[in-house]
Amino acid sequence: MIHIGSFEIKTELFVLLVSLLLMSVQLLLCFKVKRLWVRLIPFGLFAGVAAILILGAFFRVYNGLVLFAYATDSVFLALVCACGWAIWWIIDSLVAFIRRSTKKQVVTLFSVIASAVLIVVTSVILFNHTYPTHYPYKDREIIGSTPEEIEAKYGEFWALYRNEENVPTFAEYMICEDATDFLGNDESLWYHIYFKDGVAVSVRLQKGRPGG
C-alpha cells in the first residue's frame, strides 16, 4: 500500500494510474505536436534519470540498492513512454494503410487482426483455466478437497478457521514469507481458501499480510 497523507492506495493501482496518465501524455504529444524533440521529452526525462541513478549506484554516491530500485522505476516509466510511441506508430501506420488501400485489403487486414486477438484471448482463458497461478496450488486440484487432503499434499496451513460446529470455513496458506520492498510495501503472498460443508469451494491469491 502507498500512503498519501490519510489516503491509502494499492501499489499496483497507483502504478497503473501513473502509467495510464503518462501514456496519455505521450500519445497526446505524438498526435498533436510535430516537433520531434518535444515528443521525446517524457521518454528522455525518465531515461536520463535512470542513467544518472545507475551511474550514482556504480560510483557509490548513495546506497546502491536504493538507487538501482529507483532506476528500475525510471526505466519502467521510460518503457511506458516507448509503448506510447509504439501505439502512435501502429495507429498512424494503420490509418495511412487504410487511406491508400482498397476495400478488400482493409477487410482482409481487420480479419487478420480479429483472428489474432481471438487466438490471444482464447490462449489466455485456457491458461487461466488450467493454471490460475504460477504457484503450486491450482484451483482444479484444491476445489472439492478437505483441509486434511490439502495439508497432506501441500503442508500445513498458516491458519485454519472453523465455525461453531467445528466445520472448516476458511484457511490461509503462506506462499512467500513476509518481505517488504524498498518502499516498505508488504510483498508476501498467500492463498485464501474458502470451505463449504468441509470442502474447498474457491481459492484466491492474496498479496500482503492477511487482512492487508
N, CA and C atoms as a LAMMPS dump frame, in Angstrom:
ITEM: TIMESTEP
0
ITEM: NUMBER OF ATOMS
636
ITEM: BOX BOUNDS ff ff ff
-5.0000000000000000e+02 5.0000000000000000e+02
-5.0000000000000000e+02 5.0000000000000000e+02
-5.0000000000000000e+02 5.0000000000000000e+02
ITEM: ATOMS id mol type element x y z
1 1 1 N 0.831 -1.2 0
2 1 2 C 0 0 0
3 1 3 C 0.866 1.251 0
4 2 1 N 0.4 2.278 -0.703
5 2 2 C 1.074 3.571 -0.699
6 2 3 C 0.228 4.542 0.1
7 3 1 N 0.847 5.24 1.034
8 3 2 C 0.139 6.165 1.904
9 3 3 C 0.412 7.593 1.445
10 4 1 N -0.653 8.328 1.126
11 4 2 C -0.556 9.737 0.76
12 4 3 C -1.393 10.503 1.783
13 5 1 N -0.729 10.946 2.85
14 5 2 C -1.462 11.539 3.956
15 5 3 C -2.318 10.479 4.623
16 6 1 N -3.592 10.726 4.736
17 6 2 C -4.522 9.746 5.318
18 6 3 C -5.118 8.827 4.249
19 7 1 N -4.743 9.066 3.003
20 7 2 C -5.287 8.289 1.885
21 7 3 C -4.375 7.115 1.584
22 8 1 N -4.964 5.933 1.365
23 8 2 C -4.201 4.742 1.029
24 8 3 C -4.643 4.212 -0.331
25 9 1 N -3.66 3.747 -1.111
26 9 2 C -3.968 3.179 -2.425
27 9 3 C -3.029 2.011 -2.667
28 10 1 N -3.543 0.953 -3.251
29 10 2 C -2.71 -0.212 -3.534
30 10 3 C -1.594 0.166 -4.508
31 11 1 N -0.41 -0.412 -4.287
32 11 2 C 0.749 -0.091 -5.117
33 11 3 C 0.467 -0.379 -6.59
34 12 1 N -0.166 -1.537 -6.872
35 12 2 C -0.445 -1.904 -8.259
36 12 3 C -1.372 -0.902 -8.929
37 13 1 N -2.404 -0.445 -8.188
38 13 2 C -3.344 0.526 -8.744
39 13 3 C -2.669 1.872 -8.972
40 14 1 N -1.807 2.267 -8.042
41 14 2 C -1.081 3.533 -8.185
42 14 3 C -0.181 3.502 -9.419
43 15 1 N 0.549 2.398 -9.599
44 15 2 C 1.425 2.255 -10.766
45 15 3 C 0.615 2.281 -12.054
46 16 1 N -0.554 1.608 -12.049
47 16 2 C -1.41 1.579 -13.23
48 16 3 C -1.908 2.985 -13.58
49 17 1 N -2.347 3.743 -12.573
50 17 2 C -2.85 5.094 -12.817
51 17 3 C -1.751 6.007 -13.35
52 18 1 N -0.556 5.92 -12.751
53 18 2 C 0.573 6.733 -13.216
54 18 3 C 0.943 6.36 -14.648
55 19 1 N 0.948 5.061 -14.946
56 19 2 C 1.296 4.605 -16.296
57 19 3 C 0.275 5.087 -17.323
58 20 1 N -1.025 4.995 -16.989
59 20 2 C -2.066 5.454 -17.911
60 20 3 C -1.965 6.959 -18.153
61 21 1 N -1.691 7.714 -17.096
62 21 2 C -1.543 9.167 -17.228
63 21 3 C -0.348 9.505 -18.103
64 22 1 N 0.782 8.846 -17.841
65 22 2 C 1.996 9.115 -18.615
66 22 3 C 1.828 8.722 -20.075
67 23 1 N 1.197 7.573 -20.331
68 23 2 C 0.988 7.149 -21.708
69 23 3 C 0.031 8.092 -22.439
70 24 1 N -0.981 8.593 -21.722
71 24 2 C -1.91 9.553 -22.332
72 24 3 C -1.19 10.829 -22.746
73 25 1 N -0.287 11.298 -21.88
74 25 2 C 0.5 12.5 -22.201
75 25 3 C 1.383 12.235 -23.415
76 26 1 N 2.03 11.055 -23.44
77 26 2 C 2.911 10.726 -24.56
78 26 3 C 2.128 10.612 -25.865
79 27 1 N 0.964 9.972 -25.841
80 27 2 C 0.133 9.853 -27.037
81 27 3 C -0.348 11.217 -27.515
82 28 1 N -0.719 12.084 -26.568
83 28 2 C -1.177 13.427 -26.924
84 28 3 C -0.07 14.198 -27.629
85 29 1 N 1.149 14.088 -27.124
86 29 2 C 2.282 14.769 -27.755
87 29 3 C 2.549 14.202 -29.151
88 30 1 N 2.479 12.871 -29.265
89 30 2 C 2.756 12.241 -30.558
90 30 3 C 1.734 12.64 -31.624
91 31 1 N 0.471 12.754 -31.232
92 31 2 C -0.58 13.069 -32.2
93 31 3 C -0.71 14.566 -32.476
94 32 1 N -0.377 15.398 -31.498
95 32 2 C -0.646 16.829 -31.625
96 32 3 C 0.592 17.685 -31.897
97 33 1 N 1.774 17.195 -31.562
98 33 2 C 2.995 18.001 -31.693
99 33 3 C 3.85 17.46 -32.822
100 34 1 N 4.308 18.337 -33.701
101 34 2 C 5.111 17.914 -34.849
102 34 3 C 6.605 17.865 -34.533
103 35 1 N 7.051 18.698 -33.601
104 35 2 C 8.476 18.747 -33.281
105 35 3 C 8.909 17.487 -32.536
106 36 1 N 9.91 16.816 -33.091
107 36 2 C 10.358 15.546 -32.538
108 36 3 C 10.908 15.708 -31.127
109 37 1 N 11.668 16.766 -30.872
110 37 2 C 12.303 16.913 -29.556
111 37 3 C 11.269 17.12 -28.449
112 38 1 N 10.139 17.732 -28.79
113 38 2 C 9.078 17.912 -27.786
114 38 3 C 8.44 16.563 -27.46
115 39 1 N 8.223 15.762 -28.493
116 39 2 C 7.62 14.447 -28.27
117 39 3 C 8.538 13.523 -27.467
118 40 1 N 9.845 13.779 -27.538
119 40 2 C 10.809 12.926 -26.842
120 40 3 C 11.015 13.322 -25.377
121 41 1 N 10.416 14.434 -24.952
122 41 2 C 10.654 14.928 -23.588
123 41 3 C 10.314 13.893 -22.51
124 42 1 N 9.101 13.29 -22.5
125 42 2 C 8.799 12.316 -21.43
126 42 3 C 9.763 11.141 -21.404
127 43 1 N 10.023 10.547 -22.571
128 43 2 C 10.932 9.405 -22.635
129 43 3 C 12.337 9.809 -22.206
130 44 1 N 12.819 10.926 -22.754
131 44 2 C 14.171 11.376 -22.426
132 44 3 C 14.335 11.719 -20.958
133 45 1 N 13.293 12.273 -20.357
134 45 2 C 13.35 12.643 -18.947
135 45 3 C 13.575 11.423 -18.066
136 46 1 N 12.742 10.386 -18.252
137 46 2 C 12.86 9.199 -17.399
138 46 3 C 14.093 8.37 -17.74
139 47 1 N 14.45 8.301 -19.027
140 47 2 C 15.665 7.572 -19.408
141 47 3 C 16.898 8.265 -18.833
142 48 1 N 16.903 9.6 -18.853
143 48 2 C 18.022 10.343 -18.296
144 48 3 C 18.142 10.152 -16.791
145 49 1 N 17.017 10.194 -16.09
146 49 2 C 17.024 9.973 -14.642
147 49 3 C 17.545 8.572 -14.325
148 50 1 N 17.104 7.578 -15.095
149 50 2 C 17.565 6.2 -14.883
150 50 3 C 19.073 6.098 -15.074
151 51 1 N 19.594 6.739 -16.116
152 51 2 C 21.031 6.701 -16.381
153 51 3 C 21.817 7.338 -15.238
154 52 1 N 21.342 8.473 -14.737
155 52 2 C 22.017 9.164 -13.631
156 52 3 C 22.02 8.304 -12.375
157 53 1 N 20.875 7.675 -12.074
158 53 2 C 20.773 6.838 -10.874
159 53 3 C 21.683 5.618 -10.972
160 54 1 N 21.748 5.019 -12.162
161 54 2 C 22.622 3.852 -12.35
162 54 3 C 24.085 4.247 -12.183
163 55 1 N 24.469 5.39 -12.75
164 55 2 C 25.838 5.874 -12.576
165 55 3 C 26.127 6.162 -11.102
166 56 1 N 25.145 6.762 -10.416
167 56 2 C 25.323 7.031 -8.989
168 56 3 C 25.516 5.762 -8.189
169 57 1 N 24.797 4.713 -8.58
170 57 2 C 24.942 3.435 -7.881
171 57 3 C 26.315 2.826 -8.122
172 58 1 N 26.797 2.907 -9.363
173 58 2 C 28.109 2.35 -9.69
174 58 3 C 29.23 3.096 -8.963
175 59 1 N 29.102 4.414 -8.851
176 59 2 C 30.139 5.213 -8.203
177 59 3 C 29.885 5.388 -6.7
178 60 1 N 28.869 4.657 -6.181
179 60 2 C 28.572 4.632 -4.742
180 60 3 C 28.336 6.021 -4.167
181 61 1 N 27.585 6.822 -4.924
182 61 2 C 27.215 8.142 -4.433
183 61 3 C 26.277 8.008 -3.241
184 62 1 N 25.455 6.966 -3.26
185 62 2 C 24.483 6.713 -2.197
186 62 3 C 24.291 5.211 -2.136
187 63 1 N 23.376 4.761 -1.31
188 63 2 C 23.084 3.338 -1.205
189 63 3 C 22.759 2.757 -2.586
190 64 1 N 23.604 1.838 -3.053
191 64 2 C 23.468 1.308 -4.403
192 64 3 C 22.151 0.627 -4.67
193 65 1 N 21.672 -0.181 -3.697
194 65 2 C 20.412 -0.901 -3.891
195 65 3 C 19.239 0.059 -4.027
196 66 1 N 19.235 1.113 -3.221
197 66 2 C 18.153 2.102 -3.3
198 66 3 C 18.17 2.802 -4.651
199 67 1 N 19.359 3.204 -5.104
200 67 2 C 19.467 3.883 -6.397
201 67 3 C 19.044 2.971 -7.54
202 68 1 N 19.448 1.693 -7.474
203 68 2 C 19.043 0.75 -8.521
204 68 3 C 17.525 0.552 -8.515
205 69 1 N 16.919 0.542 -7.33
206 69 2 C 15.468 0.381 -7.238
207 69 3 C 14.758 1.557 -7.9
208 70 1 N 15.22 2.773 -7.602
209 70 2 C 14.625 3.953 -8.243
210 70 3 C 14.924 3.98 -9.738
211 71 1 N 16.099 3.5 -10.108
212 71 2 C 16.439 3.436 -11.539
213 71 3 C 15.502 2.481 -12.272
214 72 1 N 15.156 1.372 -11.611
215 72 2 C 14.217 0.415 -12.205
216 72 3 C 12.862 1.071 -12.452
217 73 1 N 12.409 1.865 -11.471
218 73 2 C 11.139 2.583 -11.648
219 73 3 C 11.215 3.546 -12.823
220 74 1 N 12.342 4.254 -12.951
221 74 2 C 12.511 5.215 -14.053
222 74 3 C 12.548 4.498 -15.399
223 75 1 N 13.225 3.353 -15.444
224 75 2 C 13.279 2.574 -16.694
225 75 3 C 11.876 2.11 -17.071
226 76 1 N 11.094 1.667 -16.068
227 76 2 C 9.721 1.233 -16.338
228 76 3 C 8.9 2.369 -16.936
229 77 1 N 9.011 3.582 -16.365
230 77 2 C 8.253 4.725 -16.879
231 77 3 C 8.73 5.111 -18.276
232 78 1 N 10.037 4.964 -18.534
233 78 2 C 10.551 5.219 -19.883
234 78 3 C 9.973 4.209 -20.877
235 79 1 N 9.823 2.95 -20.441
236 79 2 C 9.222 1.926 -21.304
237 79 3 C 7.75 2.222 -21.565
238 80 1 N 7.058 2.796 -20.566
239 80 2 C 5.665 3.207 -20.774
240 80 3 C 5.596 4.253 -21.88
241 81 1 N 6.523 5.21 -21.843
242 81 2 C 6.58 6.225 -22.907
243 81 3 C 6.873 5.581 -24.261
244 82 1 N 7.782 4.6 -24.266
245 82 2 C 8.107 3.893 -25.508
246 82 3 C 6.879 3.155 -26.041
247 83 1 N 6.08 2.595 -25.141
248 83 2 C 4.844 1.927 -25.558
249 83 3 C 3.879 2.935 -26.175
250 84 1 N 3.845 4.142 -25.605
251 84 2 C 3.017 5.201 -26.191
252 84 3 C 3.448 5.514 -27.613
253 85 1 N 4.757 5.601 -27.826
254 85 2 C 5.284 5.812 -29.185
255 85 3 C 4.883 4.665 -30.106
256 86 1 N 4.984 3.428 -29.607
257 86 2 C 4.644 2.255 -30.419
258 86 3 C 3.169 2.265 -30.808
259 87 1 N 2.298 2.62 -29.85
260 87 2 C 0.86 2.685 -30.139
261 87 3 C 0.579 3.762 -31.181
262 88 1 N 1.213 4.922 -31.015
263 88 2 C 1.041 6.002 -32
264 88 3 C 1.498 5.563 -33.393
265 89 1 N 2.642 4.884 -33.464
266 89 2 C 3.177 4.45 -34.758
267 89 3 C 2.238 3.436 -35.412
268 90 1 N 1.711 2.5 -34.621
269 90 2 C 0.789 1.492 -35.163
270 90 3 C -0.475 2.147 -35.695
271 91 1 N -1.056 3.074 -34.912
272 91 2 C -2.283 3.747 -35.342
273 91 3 C -2.027 4.601 -36.577
274 92 1 N -0.924 5.335 -36.564
275 92 2 C -0.583 6.197 -37.704
276 92 3 C -0.37 5.375 -38.965
277 93 1 N 0.354 4.264 -38.831
278 93 2 C 0.603 3.392 -39.981
279 93 3 C -0.68 2.748 -40.48
280 94 1 N -1.554 2.352 -39.538
281 94 2 C -2.822 1.72 -39.905
282 94 3 C -3.714 2.692 -40.666
283 95 1 N -3.79 3.932 -40.181
284 95 2 C -4.603 4.948 -40.858
285 95 3 C -4.064 5.219 -42.257
286 96 1 N -2.737 5.329 -42.376
287 96 2 C -2.126 5.563 -43.69
288 96 3 C -2.396 4.405 -44.639
289 97 1 N -2.341 3.169 -44.114
290 97 2 C -2.6 1.996 -44.943
291 97 3 C -4.049 1.983 -45.433
292 98 1 N -4.987 2.297 -44.532
293 98 2 C -6.407 2.293 -44.896
294 98 3 C -6.695 3.327 -45.98
295 99 1 N -6.064 4.479 -45.886
296 99 2 C -6.313 5.56 -46.845
297 99 3 C -5.873 5.195 -48.254
298 100 1 N -4.821 4.398 -48.374
299 100 2 C -4.311 4.077 -49.707
300 100 3 C -4.679 2.661 -50.174
301 101 1 N -5.523 1.953 -49.384
302 101 2 C -5.862 0.572 -49.711
303 101 3 C -7.281 0.463 -50.259
304 102 1 N -7.514 -0.665 -50.917
305 102 2 C -8.852 -0.959 -51.412
306 102 3 C -9.699 -1.525 -50.279
307 103 1 N -11.003 -1.583 -50.512
308 103 2 C -11.917 -2.1 -49.501
309 103 3 C -11.583 -3.545 -49.15
310 104 1 N -11.213 -4.339 -50.147
311 104 2 C -10.894 -5.746 -49.932
312 104 3 C -9.666 -5.89 -49.033
313 105 1 N -8.648 -5.052 -49.257
314 105 2 C -7.438 -5.11 -48.444
315 105 3 C -7.722 -4.718 -46.985
316 106 1 N -8.598 -3.73 -46.814
317 106 2 C -8.955 -3.3 -45.458
318 106 3 C -9.689 -4.413 -44.716
319 107 1 N -10.638 -5.056 -45.397
320 107 2 C -11.385 -6.161 -44.787
321 107 3 C -10.437 -7.3 -44.416
322 108 1 N -9.502 -7.613 -45.29
323 108 2 C -8.525 -8.672 -45.014
324 108 3 C -7.679 -8.334 -43.797
325 109 1 N -7.224 -7.074 -43.722
326 109 2 C -6.4 -6.647 -42.596
327 109 3 C -7.141 -6.81 -41.272
328 110 1 N -8.372 -6.312 -41.222
329 110 2 C -9.126 -6.393 -39.971
330 110 3 C -9.514 -7.828 -39.633
331 111 1 N -9.674 -8.675 -40.626
332 111 2 C -9.939 -10.096 -40.375
333 111 3 C -8.735 -10.754 -39.705
334 112 1 N -7.541 -10.414 -40.203
335 112 2 C -6.305 -10.961 -39.619
336 112 3 C -6.15 -10.472 -38.179
337 113 1 N -6.397 -9.176 -37.941
338 113 2 C -6.274 -8.611 -36.595
339 113 3 C -7.276 -9.269 -35.649
340 114 1 N -8.531 -9.416 -36.11
341 114 2 C -9.562 -10.037 -35.274
342 114 3 C -9.197 -11.48 -34.941
343 115 1 N -8.645 -12.195 -35.905
344 115 2 C -8.242 -13.59 -35.67
345 115 3 C -7.114 -13.662 -34.648
346 116 1 N -6.147 -12.751 -34.77
347 116 2 C -5.02 -12.738 -33.831
348 116 3 C -5.5 -12.434 -32.419
349 117 1 N -6.399 -11.45 -32.287
350 117 2 C -6.939 -11.104 -30.968
351 117 3 C -7.706 -12.285 -30.377
352 118 1 N -8.489 -12.95 -31.212
353 118 2 C -9.263 -14.101 -30.744
354 118 3 C -8.346 -15.219 -30.257
355 119 1 N -7.257 -15.459 -30.978
356 119 2 C -6.311 -16.509 -30.583
357 119 3 C -5.66 -16.166 -29.249
358 120 1 N -5.241 -14.91 -29.087
359 120 2 C -4.596 -14.481 -27.843
360 120 3 C -5.555 -14.594 -26.664
361 121 1 N -6.794 -14.101 -26.842
362 121 2 C -7.777 -14.147 -25.755
363 121 3 C -8.092 -15.586 -25.382
364 122 1 N -8.264 -16.443 -26.381
365 122 2 C -8.549 -17.86 -26.122
366 122 3 C -7.4 -18.519 -25.379
367 123 1 N -6.159 -18.187 -25.777
368 123 2 C -4.983 -18.764 -25.119
369 123 3 C -4.914 -18.34 -23.66
370 124 1 N -5.192 -17.06 -23.379
371 124 2 C -5.16 -16.558 -22.006
372 124 3 C -6.228 -17.239 -21.155
373 125 1 N -7.437 -17.381 -21.724
374 125 2 C -8.527 -18.032 -20.988
375 125 3 C -8.176 -19.484 -20.672
376 126 1 N -7.625 -20.194 -21.643
377 126 2 C -7.248 -21.593 -21.433
378 126 3 C -6.142 -21.712 -20.392
379 127 1 N -5.16 -20.789 -20.457
380 127 2 C -4.065 -20.811 -19.489
381 127 3 C -4.588 -20.592 -18.08
382 128 1 N -5.457 -19.584 -17.914
383 128 2 C -6.004 -19.283 -16.587
384 128 3 C -6.884 -20.402 -16.067
385 129 1 N -7.581 -21.096 -16.993
386 129 2 C -8.446 -22.193 -16.576
387 129 3 C -7.606 -23.367 -16.065
388 130 1 N -6.471 -23.6 -16.711
389 130 2 C -5.631 -24.735 -16.348
390 130 3 C -4.652 -24.387 -15.232
391 131 1 N -4.038 -23.207 -15.335
392 131 2 C -3.044 -22.768 -14.355
393 131 3 C -3.383 -21.349 -13.891
394 132 1 N -4.307 -21.214 -12.936
395 132 2 C -4.72 -19.884 -12.491
396 132 3 C -3.619 -19.088 -11.815
397 133 1 N -2.564 -19.741 -11.337
398 133 2 C -1.423 -19.023 -10.778
399 133 3 C -0.152 -19.752 -11.194
400 134 1 N 0.987 -19.136 -10.866
401 134 2 C 2.272 -19.77 -11.166
402 134 3 C 2.823 -20.501 -9.942
403 135 1 N 1.985 -20.699 -8.936
404 135 2 C 2.423 -21.309 -7.702
405 135 3 C 1.837 -22.713 -7.577
406 136 1 N 2.298 -23.512 -6.61
407 136 2 C 1.893 -24.913 -6.545
408 136 3 C 0.388 -25.147 -6.493
409 137 1 N -0.331 -24.284 -5.762
410 137 2 C -1.775 -24.5 -5.673
411 137 3 C -2.437 -24.247 -7.024
412 138 1 N -3.315 -25.138 -7.413
413 138 2 C -4.129 -24.97 -8.621
414 138 3 C -5.589 -25.136 -8.204
415 139 1 N -6.45 -24.251 -8.663
416 139 2 C -7.863 -24.325 -8.275
417 139 3 C -8.434 -25.715 -8.491
418 140 1 N -8.135 -26.304 -9.647
419 140 2 C -8.76 -27.579 -10.014
420 140 3 C -8.259 -28.72 -9.139
421 141 1 N -7.124 -28.515 -8.442
422 141 2 C -6.604 -29.555 -7.559
423 141 3 C -7.041 -29.327 -6.117
424 142 1 N -7.555 -28.136 -5.81
425 142 2 C -7.933 -27.783 -4.448
426 142 3 C -9.441 -27.907 -4.232
427 143 1 N -10.216 -27.376 -5.17
428 143 2 C -11.671 -27.353 -5.015
429 143 3 C -12.214 -28.779 -4.89
430 144 1 N -13.051 -28.968 -3.876
431 144 2 C -13.621 -30.291 -3.629
432 144 3 C -12.828 -31.104 -2.626
433 145 1 N -11.665 -30.574 -2.183
434 145 2 C -10.823 -31.302 -1.229
435 145 3 C -11.101 -30.85 0.194
436 146 1 N -10.859 -31.733 1.138
437 146 2 C -10.988 -31.397 2.552
438 146 3 C -9.683 -30.761 3.03
439 147 1 N -9.705 -30.067 4.183
440 147 2 C -8.462 -29.494 4.708
441 147 3 C -7.372 -30.548 4.91
442 148 1 N -7.748 -31.719 5.358
443 148 2 C -6.77 -32.783 5.585
444 148 3 C -6.109 -33.214 4.28
445 149 1 N -6.894 -33.309 3.222
446 149 2 C -6.344 -33.705 1.92
447 149 3 C -5.39 -32.642 1.379
448 150 1 N -5.753 -31.375 1.586
449 150 2 C -4.906 -30.283 1.108
450 150 3 C -3.591 -30.25 1.879
451 151 1 N -3.661 -30.37 3.201
452 151 2 C -2.445 -30.331 4.009
453 151 3 C -1.553 -31.535 3.731
454 152 1 N -2.149 -32.677 3.423
455 152 2 C -1.354 -33.869 3.126
456 152 3 C -0.523 -33.663 1.863
457 153 1 N -1.042 -32.866 0.932
458 153 2 C -0.342 -32.654 -0.337
459 153 3 C 0.58 -31.446 -0.314
460 154 1 N 0.166 -30.357 0.396
461 154 2 C 0.913 -29.096 0.32
462 154 3 C 1.533 -28.646 1.643
463 155 1 N 1.26 -29.34 2.72
464 155 2 C 1.798 -28.915 4.009
465 155 3 C 0.751 -28.171 4.828
466 156 1 N 1.108 -27.846 6.059
467 156 2 C 0.153 -27.254 6.988
468 156 3 C -0.255 -25.839 6.585
469 157 1 N -1.483 -25.481 6.929
470 157 2 C -1.954 -24.111 6.717
471 157 3 C -1.264 -23.178 7.7
472 158 1 N -1.225 -21.907 7.349
473 158 2 C -0.775 -20.896 8.303
474 158 3 C -1.857 -20.702 9.357
475 159 1 N -3.126 -20.796 8.909
476 159 2 C -4.246 -20.703 9.846
477 159 3 C -5.451 -21.394 9.232
478 160 1 N -6.244 -22.059 10.077
479 160 2 C -7.473 -22.722 9.642
480 160 3 C -8.583 -22.321 10.605
481 161 1 N -9.672 -21.795 10.055
482 161 2 C -10.78 -21.3 10.879
483 161 3 C -11.985 -22.233 10.746
484 162 1 N -12.69 -22.426 11.861
485 162 2 C -13.857 -23.304 11.892
486 162 3 C -15.041 -22.553 12.504
487 163 1 N -16.244 -23.005 12.168
488 163 2 C -17.435 -22.386 12.75
489 163 3 C -17.774 -23.046 14.081
490 164 1 N -18.918 -22.693 14.636
491 164 2 C -19.3 -23.216 15.956
492 164 3 C -19.494 -24.723 15.948
493 165 1 N -19.807 -25.285 14.764
494 165 2 C -19.975 -26.738 14.667
495 165 3 C -18.656 -27.45 14.356
496 166 1 N -17.545 -26.69 14.428
497 166 2 C -16.2 -27.22 14.17
498 166 3 C -15.999 -27.647 12.712
499 167 1 N -16.777 -27.029 11.799
500 167 2 C -16.63 -27.309 10.371
501 167 3 C -15.72 -26.241 9.769
502 168 1 N -14.692 -26.633 8.985
503 168 2 C -13.78 -25.652 8.389
504 168 3 C -14.529 -24.666 7.482
505 169 1 N -14.196 -23.391 7.614
506 169 2 C -14.832 -22.353 6.788
507 169 3 C -13.823 -21.563 5.958
508 170 1 N -12.584 -21.435 6.461
509 170 2 C -11.615 -20.567 5.786
510 170 3 C -10.201 -20.951 6.231
511 171 1 N -9.257 -20.889 5.28
512 171 2 C -7.868 -21.214 5.605
513 171 3 C -6.927 -20.248 4.894
514 172 1 N -5.778 -20.023 5.521
515 172 2 C -4.736 -19.171 4.933
516 172 3 C -3.461 -19.997 4.778
517 173 1 N -2.891 -19.959 3.583
518 173 2 C -1.682 -20.73 3.299
519 173 3 C -0.623 -19.77 2.784
520 174 1 N 0.546 -19.736 3.445
521 174 2 C 1.59 -18.8 3.068
522 174 3 C 2.434 -19.364 1.929
523 175 1 N 2.539 -18.589 0.841
524 175 2 C 3.344 -18.994 -0.307
525 175 3 C 4.752 -18.441 -0.168
526 176 1 N 4.83 -17.136 0.074
527 176 2 C 6.112 -16.443 0.179
528 176 3 C 6.161 -15.738 1.522
529 177 1 N 7.231 -15.967 2.274
530 177 2 C 7.34 -15.391 3.612
531 177 3 C 7.288 -13.865 3.575
532 178 1 N 6.984 -13.286 4.735
533 178 2 C 6.891 -11.832 4.829
534 178 3 C 8.136 -11.176 4.249
535 179 1 N 7.913 -10.234 3.37
536 179 2 C 9.017 -9.493 2.756
537 179 3 C 8.508 -8.125 2.364
538 180 1 N 9.358 -7.135 2.429
539 180 2 C 8.966 -5.782 2.048
540 180 3 C 9.9 -5.26 0.982
541 181 1 N 9.371 -4.432 0.063
542 181 2 C 10.218 -3.816 -0.942
543 181 3 C 10.864 -2.563 -0.365
544 182 1 N 11.599 -1.82 -1.215
545 182 2 C 12.347 -0.672 -0.71
546 182 3 C 11.444 0.46 -0.229
547 183 1 N 10.16 0.432 -0.598
548 183 2 C 9.221 1.454 -0.123
549 183 3 C 8.502 1.017 1.153
550 184 1 N 8.814 -0.195 1.597
551 184 2 C 8.174 -0.698 2.797
552 184 3 C 6.863 -1.41 2.549
553 185 1 N 6.516 -1.662 1.28
554 185 2 C 5.266 -2.347 0.955
555 185 3 C 5.414 -3.849 1.178
556 186 1 N 4.387 -4.449 1.73
557 186 2 C 4.401 -5.878 2.013
558 186 3 C 4.325 -6.672 0.719
559 187 1 N 5.292 -7.566 0.501
560 187 2 C 5.342 -8.354 -0.727
561 187 3 C 5.081 -9.841 -0.478
562 188 1 N 4.585 -10.191 0.711
563 188 2 C 4.306 -11.597 0.985
564 188 3 C 3.11 -12.066 0.159
565 189 1 N 3.037 -13.374 -0.073
566 189 2 C 1.961 -13.946 -0.886
567 189 3 C 1.249 -15.056 -0.114
568 190 1 N -0.076 -15.075 -0.237
569 190 2 C -0.899 -16.026 0.496
570 190 3 C -1.991 -16.587 -0.406
571 191 1 N -2.461 -17.792 -0.043
572 191 2 C -3.688 -18.32 -0.629
573 191 3 C -4.785 -18.257 0.422
574 192 1 N -5.935 -17.709 0.045
575 192 2 C -7.115 -17.74 0.897
576 192 3 C -8.045 -18.812 0.331
577 193 1 N -8.324 -19.818 1.137
578 193 2 C -9.131 -20.955 0.692
579 193 3 C -10.452 -20.942 1.456
580 194 1 N -11.548 -20.971 0.718
581 194 2 C -12.874 -20.902 1.33
582 194 3 C -13.533 -22.284 1.279
583 195 1 N -14.122 -22.694 2.404
584 195 2 C -14.743 -24.008 2.518
585 195 3 C -16.252 -23.89 2.711
586 196 1 N -16.952 -24.891 2.22
587 196 2 C -18.383 -25.023 2.457
588 196 3 C -18.67 -26.492 2.729
589 197 1 N -19.322 -26.74 3.854
590 197 2 C -19.601 -28.121 4.271
591 197 3 C -18.324 -28.953 4.368
592 198 1 N -17.223 -28.294 4.739
593 198 2 C -15.979 -29.019 4.984
594 198 3 C -15.107 -29.263 3.776
595 199 1 N -15.509 -28.794 2.578
596 199 2 C -14.674 -28.971 1.386
597 199 3 C -14.425 -27.603 0.739
598 200 1 N -13.271 -27.482 0.063
599 200 2 C -12.891 -26.218 -0.565
600 200 3 C -13.793 -25.909 -1.755
601 201 1 N -14.263 -24.654 -1.838
602 201 2 C -15.13 -24.241 -2.948
603 201 3 C -14.492 -23.148 -3.799
604 202 1 N -13.49 -22.42 -3.253
605 202 2 C -12.808 -21.396 -4.043
606 202 3 C -11.455 -21.08 -3.432
607 203 1 N -10.544 -20.565 -4.281
608 203 2 C -9.195 -20.215 -3.862
609 203 3 C -8.877 -18.827 -4.402
610 204 1 N -8.306 -17.965 -3.552
611 204 2 C -7.956 -16.613 -4
612 204 3 C -6.527 -16.294 -3.598
613 205 1 N -5.764 -15.726 -4.55
614 205 2 C -4.394 -15.317 -4.271
615 205 3 C -4.411 -13.94 -3.607
616 206 1 N -3.716 -13.808 -2.484
617 206 2 C -3.7 -12.57 -1.719
618 206 3 C -2.259 -12.069 -1.611
619 207 1 N -2.041 -10.815 -2.022
620 207 2 C -0.729 -10.215 -1.843
621 207 3 C -0.751 -9.349 -0.595
622 208 1 N 0.232 -9.525 0.282
623 208 2 C 0.255 -8.796 1.532
624 208 3 C -0.265 -9.648 2.671
625 209 1 N 0.014 -9.238 3.861
626 209 2 C -0.398 -10 5.037
627 209 3 C -1.912 -10.137 5.102
628 210 1 N -2.411 -11.242 5.675
629 210 2 C -3.867 -11.416 5.777
630 210 3 C -4.511 -10.207 6.415
631 211 1 N -5.563 -9.732 5.78
632 211 2 C -6.244 -8.54 6.253
633 211 3 C -5.652 -7.259 5.731
634 212 1 N -4.533 -7.367 4.93
635 212 2 C -3.876 -6.173 4.411
636 212 3 C -4.431 -5.753 3.088
